[in-house]
Amino acid sequence: PYVYCNVPKYTYNITTAASEFVKATFSSVPLTTIGFTVAICYNTGNAIRQAIAAQLANDINMIGTIIAPPGKFHAYPLNVDWDLYIPAMHSNELPCFVTGWQADYPDVHNFAFSYAHSNGTFAQAQRYSNSTIDGLIDQAIYLPDGPLRAVIYSSVELMFYQDVPTVPLFVPVERIYMRSWVQGWYYNPLY
């Protein structure tokens, strides 16, 4: 019930990305001067995440050829077996990673806490912390459904968007086909 339709959306814009890389520094030294190498990790066997990692690595490398001396920007996709992936994610060993989340229960809190609260699974994996967002999420979970709860979660979503700890890419859509005589099946938006 708390879909904030007015939250801005990220756009695919190589020019904007290049300008952000130009502004980036490490210990006050421009990133274009010192360069970097980064693995874009995905779990082995997941073709969609592999394609995302490959595209992101390709784009970073392309931007590097435009704004930095040759060989300064080096990104590459890296497949990691699932039995190593989750422990590595939780111990902050994945520099950049592609993953997904399926809700455990049908409430916005399930996503807000997991991604935006400093104690959430993905926030911890990215070392993301915003005390204002934490306070809002801690407040909202105890509120009944209604306008105040909607405003708080909308604020969380907007602040999370502005901080950019995560780039949400898509929500997969599935179709279910069955014979007309099938009985008892019902649509569940969680799975």
HELIX and SHEET records of a PDB file:
HELIX    1   1 ILE A   14  LYS A   23  1                                  10    
HELIX    2   2 LEU A   31  ILE A   34  1                                   4    
HELIX    3   3 ALA A   47  ILE A   67  1                                  21    
HELIX    4   4 TRP A   82  HIS A   90  1                                   9    
HELIX    5   5 VAL A  108  ALA A  116  1                                   9    
HELIX    6   6 THR A  121  ALA A  125  1                                   5    
HELIX    7   7 SER A  131  ALA A  140  1                                  10    
HELIX    8   8 PRO A  147  ASP A  163  1                                  17    
SHEET    1   A 2 THR A  25  PHE A  26  0                                        
SHEET    2   A 2 VAL A  29  PRO A  30 -1                                        
SHEET    1   B 3 PHE A  73  VAL A  80  0                                        
SHEET    2   B 3 PHE A  36  ASN A  43  1                                        
SHEET    3   B 3 CYS A  96  PHE A  97  1                                        
END                                                                             
